[in-house]
Amino acid sequence: MAVTVNLSWTAPIVSSTQGEPDSYNVYRDSTQITSGIMINSDGVLEYDDAGLPDAVAGTPVTYSYTVSAVNAAGEGAQSDAETLSI
């Protein structure tokens, strides 16, 4: 059975020296899975990671997610990882 993970992050505080992010990239297990995510009107980043396999033979599958900001200066560092098992 496939599952969807609903991800959300609070947008980071903007550095006055680097400028506002234009968009954000999302990574699963160190692999970029999407780019160009924009914040919503509440200042929250949202992304649905769909089609993931759930537990295999009763053993949970673990995923680790990070996000990074992108602006004219390039891509920033990835956030601390959030890990979950499904």
C-alpha positions as CSV (number, residue, x, y, z in Angstrom):
1,M,0.0,0.0,0.0
2,A,1.3,3.5,-0.8
3,V,1.1,6.4,1.6
4,T,1.4,10.1,1.4
5,V,3.5,12.1,3.9
6,N,2.3,15.6,4.5
7,L,5.3,17.9,5.3
8,S,5.3,21.4,6.6
9,W,8.0,23.8,7.9
10,T,7.9,27.3,9.3
11,A,9.8,29.6,7.0
12,P,13.1,30.7,8.4
13,I,14.0,34.1,9.6
14,V,15.5,36.1,6.7
15,S,19.1,37.1,6.9
16,S,19.6,40.8,6.1
17,T,22.9,40.0,4.3
18,Q,21.6,37.2,2.1
19,G,18.2,38.4,1.1
20,E,14.8,36.7,1.1
21,P,14.5,33.1,-0.3
22,D,12.9,32.8,-3.7
23,S,11.9,29.2,-3.1
24,Y,12.8,26.1,-1.2
25,N,14.1,22.6,-2.1
26,V,12.9,19.4,-0.3
27,Y,15.2,16.4,0.3
28,R,14.3,12.8,1.3
29,D,17.2,10.7,2.6
30,S,19.7,13.2,1.1
31,T,18.2,13.1,-2.4
32,Q,16.4,16.2,-3.7
33,I,12.8,15.3,-4.4
34,T,11.4,18.7,-5.4
35,S,12.4,22.3,-5.9
36,G,10.7,25.6,-6.2
37,I,8.4,25.2,-3.2
38,M,6.9,28.5,-2.1
39,I,5.7,29.6,1.3
40,N,1.9,29.9,1.8
41,S,0.2,33.0,3.2
42,D,0.7,31.8,6.7
43,G,4.5,31.6,6.3
44,V,4.5,27.8,6.1
45,L,6.3,25.6,3.6
46,E,4.1,22.6,2.6
47,Y,4.8,19.6,0.4
48,D,3.0,16.2,0.1
49,D,5.4,13.3,-0.6
50,A,3.1,10.8,-2.2
51,G,3.4,7.2,-3.3
52,L,5.7,6.0,-0.6
53,P,5.6,2.4,0.5
54,D,4.5,1.7,4.0
55,A,5.7,-0.9,6.4
56,V,7.2,-4.0,4.6
57,A,6.4,-7.3,6.3
58,G,5.6,-5.4,9.5
59,T,8.9,-3.6,9.5
60,P,8.5,0.2,9.4
61,V,10.2,2.2,6.6
62,T,12.1,5.2,7.8
63,Y,12.5,8.4,5.9
64,S,14.5,11.5,6.7
65,Y,13.5,15.0,5.3
66,T,15.4,18.3,5.1
67,V,14.7,21.6,3.4
68,S,16.9,24.3,2.0
69,A,16.3,27.9,0.9
70,V,17.3,29.2,-2.5
71,N,17.8,32.9,-3.6
72,A,20.0,34.8,-6.1
73,A,23.1,33.9,-4.1
74,G,22.4,30.2,-4.5
75,E,21.1,27.4,-2.3
76,G,21.6,27.6,1.5
77,A,22.4,24.8,3.9
78,Q,19.9,22.1,4.5
79,S,17.8,22.2,7.7
80,D,18.2,19.7,10.5
81,A,16.7,16.4,9.5
82,E,13.2,15.3,10.6
83,T,12.9,11.5,10.6
84,L,9.7,9.5,10.6
85,S,8.7,5.8,10.2
86,I,5.7,4.6,8.4
